[in-house]
């Protein structure tokens, strides 16, 4: 039976494979640093789905206050193990993120998805999300 719960430090190592499947391979130390940073920040949640002791999905949701748009919850990351895709795990993870958002007083949830991930886009539309904007991400390295 699949259960969804808050992520713990014991889930960091199994989460590396999930993030790698999403296209973000990370070393153990770097993932631990990022986990500690997220968990040390107010209004963020890391959730995992577990099946018989195996971590099969990960979701990061956080509160985004803003001046230019209504405050809302943002799903920063969602990844379901490839072997479990199409079984409703992603839907359940998004429902957990939406519950978190509602519990924190938000009336909407937003997310960004890489323009090349058409399967993900179809999934989000199936569960009620609509494309409302497109944009470009600009980044400048400070190293």
N, C-alpha and C positions, 0 to 999 in steps of 0.2 A: 504494500500500500504506500502511495506517495504522500509525503507530508511536507508542508512548507513551514519554515521556522527561521528565526534570526540566524545570521551567519556568526560563527565563532572562530577563534584562532585555529581550531582543529580543522576547519574547512578551507583554510588558505591553500594548502598543497593541492587538494583535489580541484580547487577552483582554477588552478593554473591551466589545466587541460581545457577547461571550458573556455577560458579567455583566449587560449591559443586557437580553439576552433572558431572563435569570433574574429580572429586575425590579429590578436594582441598577445604574442608570446612574451612572457615576463619571467625573470629569474625569481627565485624564492625570496631573496632579500628585498627586491624591489616591490614585489607584491605585498610582502609584510609591511613595508614602509607605507604603501598606499592604503592598505587596510587600516593601519593605525591612524593615518591621517583622516580617513573618512569617519572612522568610529569616534575620533576625537572631536568631530565637528557636530554641532547641534543640528537637529532637523534633517538628518540623513539616516537611511535604513539600508542595510544589506540583508537580503533574504536568500535562502537556498531551498531547493527542493531536494528531498532525500527519498531514495527507494532502496529498502533493505540495506541501509547503511551507506549507500553510494550517493554522492552528491551529483545530481543530474541536471541542475539548473541554478542560475544565479541571477539576481536582480538587484540593482542599486537604484533607489528612488530618493529624492530629496526635495525640500521645500525651496522654491525660488521666489523671493520677494522681488518686485520690479516696479519701476516708475512708468515704463512705457507700455506695459500690458498688465492684465490682472495677475495678482499673485497666484501661483499654481504649483502643483507637484510636477516634477520632471523625472521621467525614467531615464537615467543616465546610461544604464546598460541592462540588457536582457540577453541571456544566452541559455539555450537548452541543448544538452548533449545531443549530438547528431542521431544517436541510436534511439532517442526518445521523441524526436520531432514528429508532429502529426498525431500525437496521443493526448493532446489537451493540456500538457504541462505548461506551455507558454501562456495559454489562456488563464490557467490557474495562477500563474505567477503575476500576470497583469491584474487579475482580480485582487490578489493580495496587495499589490501596489496601489490600486484604486481604493481599497479599504484603508490602507495607511493614509492616503491623501484625505479621504473623508474624515477619518479620525483626527486629522490635524487641521480640519476646518477648510479644506480646499474644495472648490466646486469643479475643478478640471484637472486633467493630467495631460501633459505634453511629452513628446519624445522626438528625438532626431534619429534618422535612419539614413545610412549611406545610400546615395542615389543609385548605386549598383545592386542593392539588395532587394530585387523585385519580389522574391518570395516573402521576405519580411514585410514588405509593403502590403502585399495581399493579405497576409495574416492580420496585420493591424487593422486594415479596412474591414475584415471579417468580424472583428470584435468591436467595431463601432468607432474606430479612429478615422479621422478625415484629414487629408492633406490640406493644410491651410496656408502654407507659405513655403517658398524655396529660398535658399540663400547660399552664400559661399562662406567657408570658414577661412579666415586669414590668420596666420600665426607667424610670430617672429621669435626666433630662438634668442635667449639672453645669455647663452653660454659663450 
